[in-house]
Structure formats: structure tokens, C-alpha cells
């Protein structure tokens, strides 16, 4: 089934959405410099502060007296290290804790509604329950970081009773984090042991459940479609005045069936006025048989529309990619395309990704399209990554709550087999096994700059907003421009960032 908003298929009718607001926005909130509290409307919420477990605060104070390295092990005292990175990390974690505590005492701007007393009480009870989940999650993550198996196991048992797969949006996202914490705890080594946590080899073959979940995410959520839309628009601009273009697709668009991104590009090339053109796509990936099937479908589609099209496959992961295998021709314009792929090459050493980027820079592409999750899930400290991921995926699950009913099986599949798998990898794995190493735009700017690329500003904010409106996505999604890049967000929380680069 093709996504309902693909611009090359006008026969798809738009579907309506259930716009019930989720309570998750009350628990996990973007940073604000100040909170506007209305005493008259929030006096009952302020009383909920009394329910915050002082043991959590005590454990945070205990955390500050020790150093925690990225894999959860503990080193000695930090006296005399007030300006160290670890001190800044502690401040970062404590700031998050303060935001969570303050969240129970305020009314979220996005969820503010005038409701009767009975509904207000129910909403307050739900918020209080969500705050308890936040407390338990933070305490459990801290216990896992300390390798305190006894306390962590007890907290996981409590969490499993409250973090329901078919509960509120925050209960649902909490269930994925609980599974990740449980998996990490099972792999925790004794103090003083060396080696990676969660050193489980990455499975190449995609499971049927994850494949179905990926297709649903593409059809229902705008994240991947947003990346494809912005990338194709930039590629079409690069095609102006050219008769032949070669696109190297790193990861072949996540392994999605049918080559949706390139169908859209072929369609736009077919309807574009001007001289005939030739499009060549090289898919880079580990499953050549799967990619060849996609290539055959694209060739047939292009032939029906009268577009000259060639498709080839390079079976390789990005770290072992040899540029000579891409067979770049002198008479064609080269475009590199990476959709939610390059973050998997990021390692602690930083050398692997830089080597890949420098090799691609040597090919002198006219355009390098980079689309990545806009969040920081690759910090050196486990607790920092945990909190960032909790903030990010709470927004994702909040958007799903607004789009689909509670018991919709499609929603459960996306949550458990796509986003849930990302969460579990971030939370439970270290070393080579941790491949979901998302980073923010500022970090990507530094990485791309070191490899010899410079920004190519994307000047299509108005068009992107019109596209978002045309696909009739759920109310709450936004598109903003940040230093020449386009960012798709949910209620002001950045989700996906698209950037364009060129050789210096």
C-alpha cells in the first residue's frame, strides 16, 4: 500500500484523525526559561508536588558524589572537579529532574482545556500517575547505571505493572524503556569487569514485524515522507540544466519496499517540461536481492512514464563501501542521499564516520542530502542518553496518540516493533551493538565540516509547510527553518532534520 500523500498518486483519499490530546506533554516537556503558573487553575496541581518521592532527590544527590562513565561503571570521588564535564552532566540531569517535578504543577500550553470538575480530577489523577512513572523510570535507570541489580529488579517489577502497552501514550513509551532497562540489567557485568554492555551482533535480516512496522510508519507518520520530500526537491533543483544525474542512496531508504522516494522523483521528472533526462540510482545495502526487486519495479515504473532510468546495487555496509564500486561517470551529476542512515556509522572513536564522509567528499557530489533524527542519543553517559531519549520518544508516542485510537493494532506495531526497537537499542546496548546513535544538527555540522563539506541552505520553508498541510497530517506537526536546514517537529519538539551539503 502506497502512502496516502505521495505526490505522484492523486487517487489516494485523505483519512481523518482522532485529535485527542495525550497527557504525555505534561510529563516530558521541552526546555522553557520560565513557567507561567496560574494559581487559581493550578492550586490542586501544586499539591501534587507533595507526592514526589524524596528518595529520588536523595538518589540524585548521591549520584553527584560519584562519576559514572558511559557504560554504567563508577569511578571515585569528584572533589575538586567542579568544572569537569561530569559536573556539567550532573547539572544536566538535575535540570531534567526539576522540569519533571515542575511539570506536575503546571498546565501544559498545548493541552490546556476548560473542562468540568469531574474531568479535571481525572486529568489530575492521570498526571499524578504519569509523574510516578517518571520517578520510577529515573530511579530505575540510575540503579541500572550503578549496577544495583537488586534495587533495579524491584523497580522494573513495579514499572511493568504500570507501564501498559495499551495504556496512555506515556505508559506505552514507558513500556519500551522498561524493556530496554530490563535487557541492559541482564547484561550488566560485575564492578571492575571490562567489555561492552549489550555486545550483541546486529542482525542483518529485517524481521517481518519490523518490516511491517516500517511500512506503517511511512504510510501514517510524516517523518520519513518529510525527508523524502525535501531530498527530492533539492535533487530536482540540482537537475536544472542537466541531462543526466546519478543518485547514490546510502542504505536505500531504510529498505522500504517499492522504492517510494524514487517513484516520487521519477514522477516529477516525467511531468517536468524541458529536454529528456536520464536518472541513474545506485542502492547501497546489505541485501542485494531485496534491492534488485525494488530496482526492477522502478525500471518498469519509469518506462511507463517515459523516463530513462537505470538501477544498480552495491552490496556493502557504509564502513566497507569502496567508492570505485559506485562507477561514477564523467557526464553525470552526482547526488548522495542518506535518509536516517548515517547515524549508524557513528562510533565512540569518531574515525569510522569521518572516513566514510571523506571518501564520499572525494567523489565531488553536487548535492549531499542528509536526513537524521534531531536528538542527542549518543552522549558519553548512559543516564544522559536515557533522559534525552525519554524526552524525544515521548513526543513521538504523543503524536501517535493524537493520530490513532488506543487499541489500533497499527499503532501498537509501530510503537513496539519500530520506535520500541530504537529505544531498546539506545537504552540496552553499548559498543558495536548500539547503532541508534542519533545526534543533533550542530553535531552533524561539525562532522560534515571536518570531512570537507559546506552547507547548501534549503530555501523551501513555505513549500514544505504547504506540503505538510496538503498531506493532512495530524494537527500538531510543524516545519521550521534552522540555519538553512528544515526541521519537522511535534508541538515545538524537533523530530527530524533535513540538511543539504556540497563540496568545498
C-alpha positions, 0 to 999 in steps of 0.5 A, spaced: 500 500 500 502 506 497 502 512 502 496 516 502 500 523 500 505 521 495 505 526 490 505 522 484 498 518 486 492 523 486 487 517 487 489 516 494 483 519 499 485 523 505 483 519 512 481 523 518 484 523 525 482 522 532 485 529 535 485 527 542 490 530 546 495 525 550 497 527 557 504 525 555 506 533 554 505 534 561 510 529 563 516 530 558 516 537 556 521 541 552 526 546 555 522 553 557 526 559 561 520 560 565 513 557 567 507 561 567 503 558 573 496 560 574 494 559 581 487 559 581 487 553 575 493 550 578 492 550 586 490 542 586 496 541 581 501 544 586 499 539 591 501 534 587 508 536 588 507 533 595 507 526 592 514 526 589 518 521 592 524 524 596 528 518 595 529 520 588 532 527 590 536 523 595 538 518 589 540 524 585 544 527 590 548 521 591 549 520 584 553 527 584 558 524 589 560 519 584 562 519 576 559 514 572 562 513 565 558 511 559 557 504 560 554 504 567 561 503 571 563 508 577 569 511 578 571 515 585 570 521 588 569 528 584 572 533 589 575 538 586 572 537 579 567 542 579 568 544 572 569 537 569 564 535 564 561 530 569 559 536 573 556 539 567 552 532 566 550 532 573 547 539 572 544 536 566 540 531 569 538 535 575 535 540 570 531 534 567 529 532 574 526 539 576 522 540 569 519 533 571 517 535 578 515 542 575 511 539 570 506 536 575 504 543 577 503 546 571 498 546 565 501 544 559 500 550 553 498 545 548 493 541 552 490 546 556 482 545 556 476 548 560 473 542 562 468 540 568 470 538 575 469 531 574 474 531 568 479 535 571 480 530 577 481 525 572 486 529 568 489 530 575 489 523 577 492 521 570 498 526 571 499 524 578 500 517 575 504 519 569 509 523 574 510 516 578 512 513 572 517 518 571 520 517 578 520 510 577 523 510 570 529 515 573 530 511 579 530 505 575 535 507 570 540 510 575 540 503 579 541 500 572 547 505 571 550 503 578 549 496 577 544 495 583 541 489 580 537 488 586 534 495 587 533 495 579 529 488 579 524 491 584 523 497 580 522 494 573 517 489 577 513 495 579 514 499 572 511 493 568 505 493 572 504 500 570 507 501 564 501 498 559 502 497 552 495 499 551 495 504 556 496 512 555 501 514 550 506 515 556 505 508 559 506 505 552 513 509 551 514 507 558 513 500 556 519 500 551 524 503 556 522 498 561 524 493 556 530 496 554 532 497 562 530 490 563 535 487 557 541 492 559 540 489 567 541 482 564 547 484 561 550 488 566 557 485 568 560 485 575 564 492 578 571 492 575 569 487 569 571 490 562 567 489 555 561 492 552 554 492 555 549 489 550 555 486 545 550 483 541 551 482 533 546 486 529 542 482 525 542 483 518 535 480 516 529 485 517 524 481 521 517 481 518 514 485 524 519 490 523 518 490 516 511 491 517 512 496 522 516 500 517 511 500 512 506 503 517 510 508 519 511 511 512 504 510 510 501 514 517 507 518 520 510 524 516 517 523 518 520 519 513 515 522 507 518 529 510 525 527 508 523 524 502 520 530 500 525 535 501 531 530 498 527 530 492 526 537 491 533 539 492 535 533 487 530 536 482 533 543 483 540 540 482 537 537 475 536 544 472 540 544 466 542 537 466 541 531 462 543 526 466 544 525 474 546 519 478 543 518 485 547 514 490 542 512 496 546 510 502 542 504 505 536 505 500 531 508 504 531 504 510 529 498 505 522 500 504 519 496 499 517 499 492 522 504 492 517 510 494 522 516 494 524 514 487 517 513 484 516 520 487 522 523 483 521 519 477 514 522 477 516 529 477 521 528 472 516 525 467 511 531 468 517 536 468 517 540 461 524 541 458 529 536 454 529 528 456 533 526 462 536 520 464 536 518 472 541 513 474 540 510 482 545 506 485 542 502 492 547 501 497 545 495 502 546 489 505 541 485 501 542 485 494 536 481 492 531 485 496 534 491 492 534 488 485 526 487 486 525 494 488 530 496 482 526 492 477 519 495 479 522 502 478 525 500 471 518 498 469 515 504 473 519 509 469 518 506 462 511 507 463 512 514 464 517 515 459 523 516 463 530 513 462 532 510 468 537 505 470 538 501 477 544 498 480 546 495 487 552 495 491 552 490 496 556 493 502 555 496 509 557 504 509 564 502 513 566 497 507 563 501 501 569 502 496 567 508 492 570 505 485 564 500 486 559 506 485 562 507 477 561 514 477 561 517 470 564 523 467 557 526 464 553 525 470 551 529 476 552 526 482 547 526 488 548 522 495 542 521 499 542 518 506 535 518 509 536 516 517 542 512 515 548 515 517 547 515 524 549 508 524 556 509 522 557 513 528 562 510 533 565 512 540 572 513 536 569 518 531 574 515 525 569 510 522 564 516 520 569 521 518 572 516 513 566 514 510 564 522 509 571 523 506 571 518 501 564 520 499 567 528 499 572 525 494 567 523 489 565 531 488 557 530 489 553 536 487 548 535 492 549 531 499 542 530 502 542 528 509 536 526 513 537 524 521 533 524 527 534 531 531 536 528 538 542 527 542 542 519 543 549 518 543 552 522 549 558 519 553 553 517 559 548 512 559 543 516 564 544 522 559 542 518 553 536 515 557 533 522 559 534 525 552 531 519 549 525 519 554 524 526 552 524 525 544 520 518 544 515 521 548 513 526 543 513 521 538 508 516 542 504 523 543 503 524 536 501 517 535 496 518 540 493 524 537 493 520 530 490 513 532 485 510 537 488 506 543 487 499 541 489 500 533 493 494 532 497 499 527 499 503 532 501 498 537 506 495 531 509 501 530 510 503 537 513 496 539 516 493 533 519 500 530 520 506 535 520 500 541 526 497 537 530 504 537 529 505 544 531 498 546 537 499 542 539 506 545 537 504 552 540 496 552 546 496 548 553 499 548 559 498 543 558 495 536 551 493 538 548 500 539 547 503 532 541 508 534 546 513 535 542 519 533 545 526 534 543 533 533 544 538 527 550 542 530 553 535 531 552 533 524 555 540 522 561 539 525 562 532 522 560 534 515 565 540 516 571 536 518 570 531 512 570 537 507 563 539 506 559 546 506 552 547 507 547 548 501 541 552 505 534 549 503 530 555 501 523 551 501 520 553 508 513 555 505 513 549 500 514 544 505 509 547 510 504 547 504 506 540 503 505 538 510 498 541 510 496 538 503 498 531 506 493 532 512 497 530 517 495 530 524 494 537 527 500 538 531 506 537 526 510 543 524 516 545 519 521 550 521 527 553 518 534 552 522 540 555 519 538 553 512 536 546 514 528 544 515 526 541 521 519 537 522 517 537 529 511 535 534 508 541 538 515 545 538 519 538 539 524 537 533 523 530 530 527 530 524 532 534 520 533 535 513 540 538 511 543 539 504 551 539 503 556 540 497 563 540 496 568 545 498 
